[in-house]
Amino acid sequence: MPANRTILVTGATGRQGGAVAARLLADGWGVRALTRDPASAKAKALKEAGAEVVRGDLDDPASLAAAAEGAWGAFSVHAGAYEGGPYGHDLGHEARSAANLAAAAKEAGTAFLVHSSSVGVGGPLEPHMDMLQRKAEAEAAIRESGLPYTILRPTSFMENTFDSFRELQDGALVSLLHADTYEPHIAADDIAAFAAIAFADPETHAGKAYELAGDDITQLEKVAIISRVTGREVPYVPIDAAAVAEQSPSTAKTLGLINEHRIEVDIPALKAIHPGLLTFEQWMTGVGKPLVDAYFARIDAA
């Protein structure tokens, strides 16, 4: 383990970065949390948990240089370019911000970087999905920096089932994915676990890319788990591509491709690295239970 145990965490007030910051703090690392707004409630909570909170912006190389100074490692996660997102108008943003962070880290002498990307990069779906092409460009920026790195490629977030308008709607799983379409899922805490594992043993994990999932379930299996755990009847409601395309053509295209091409993830190999990898049901009844309960409380109050 390095004598300097400070890791710069981008996206520290978001889902992935927040989980990584919490895991690293629990493991005894020093966390330097990058945020555009140190006065936000989430930033204040990070500071109370023991993180050093610094102001910075991935579009501002000078702020990144200051944030990276003296950090042994860096966790890199970047908002993607998609419809309705903050960078939907700027398709080059993800690669540019990854390059900015890597350049600042390298100049500061950072020894190791863990970058979060997406499942599907480098696979048969990449040529057909704009989002994956943007993720691939960001990965290329990390590799070209010359920094030692590990790349994490998460699948669908378990959290999004209960915290995204595109999943559960009014207590039903409304989806363009077919009833028998398999969809791999990963918990944010397990993304954080793999980041921590890579930071703890960079010699083993340098240059590796891990496609992350803790469970691989069909849509009918998913609603069966939710119904069983919550004691509620949660139906699966199929919708067609045209209905989804009205709101997001790229989402309709993505889900249509997933219906046609199963995403393969080697979960046993991942468990060999991280034996505590969570299934969807384990997540729902454990660390994810507050999110599950909050969702159904909102349904009951409506």
Beta strands, then each sheet from edge to edge (+ up, - down):
strand 1: 6-9
strand 2: 30-35
strand 3: 52-55
strand 4: 73-76
strand 5: 112-116
strand 6: 149-154
strand 7: 156-157
strand 8: 168-169
strand 9: 172-175
strand 10: 182-186
strand 11: 209-212
strand 12: 215-218
strand 13: 236-238
sheet 1: 3+ 2+ 1+ 4+ 5+ 6+ 11+
sheet 2: 7+ 10+ 12-
sheet 3: 8+ 9- 13-
end
